[in-house]
Amino acid sequence: MKETERREVLQKILDEYELPGKVAGASSGASVTCFEIALVPGVNVRKVAKLAPVIAKRFSVANVHVVAPIPGTPRVGIEIPNERRRKVDLREVLKAAAQKCGKMHLPVVVGTNVKNKPVVFDLTTAPHVLIAGSDEDEKNMGLDAVIVNLLCRFPPEDLKFVMLYSSKKCLEKYGNLPYILPPLCAEPAEFPAMLKWVSDEIDRRNKMFIRERVRTLHELLRRADEAEEEDAVTPVRLPYIIVVLGELAEAMTGREKRKIEMELCRIALCGRPAGIHLIVGTSQLRRNSLTCVIKATLPTRICFRVESDTESRLILHASGAELLTGGGDLLLATSDMKITRAQCATLPFRELDNATNPVCQLNTSTPRNLQKGR
């Protein structure tokens, strides 16, 4: 069914149920199409939400999502899954978002929204991310998108990863990259020691900042750039460190649960000025692992499809994730509580070696280039 035909069908539904409104526009994304409904002033938007089951049945889809209203407009959005889903290529999205990313320190391109515009956030202002979903493969897709984003943009001397995982298929493929700080932990029993090392690294960096009379890693790197331009003594450069925990639930089921929770919280609270950030994934949505303390330290959430409204509220504090279509369809909730729907960008693993090759870095800026002139 073409978009014009779908608009006509949707308009007929509004007319049949005597809902005074008009289909005023449509935006076709990779996985869903958002139809904009201009209602007559005074009409309650809840009347549109009540028609969601009727619209889903008429279009032969599992469900539709009603956005009431569309942020920044007085219109109501009805998101209907596409008959054919388009894949979002990470390389293409990175090119489209190059200008926007140039204003950020650690830009992460999640994918494209319903208007096919790149969805980007800055990890330094996020500053820590929870990636969740009922499907483990989707959760791993989100982890790969964030990791490969950073690999494409930064050289190994400016960015390092600490990776903790117990599922071999999750993060093991990154083990041979020069970005990884050894050892690559695969046993939950080793997690507390590695997290303690990261916590000690925060203290070591803070002492260095006091000696150099700076407050953050960004200020230290900017001072190093200025010293290089003036041929002066250059301060020691430190890389950003990204701590990636592949599966939170497995880490929080052993005897070391309390230690892991305490170390994660300390890193989250003190790591941002030191240039250390957390990316935590989970596909087992349980309250005993996703504690209030853990969630409070991870303000930015990437949520893929979940099984119920309860699980959606557990991750996002809002419903909607249970209505996603799967296959990379996600909701991004930023620290300002704004929720954006997007299709996750992907990069075939066979291209990972090219992504880490400086020649194939899509002409994106390195951290040193980003920090000059700021």
Secondary structure, 3 states (H helix, E strand, C coil): CCHHHHHHHHHHHHHHCCCCEEEEEEEECCCEEEEEEEECCCCCCHHHHHCHHHHHHHCCCCCCEEECCCCCCCCEEEEEECCCCCCCEHHHHHHHCHHHHCCCCCEEEEEEECCCCEEEEECCCCCCEEEECCCHHHHHHHHHHHHHHHHHHCCHHHEEEEEECCCHHHHHHHCCCCCECCCCECCHHHHHHHHHHHHHHHHHHHHHHHHHCCCCHHHHHHHHHHHHHCCCCCCCCCCEEEEEECCHHHHCCCCCHHHHHHHHHHHHHHCCCCCEEEEEEECCCCCCCCCHHHHHCCCEEEECCCCCHHHHHHHHCCCCHHHCCCCCEEEEECCCCCEEEEEECECCHHHHHHHCCHHHCCCCCCHHHHHCCC
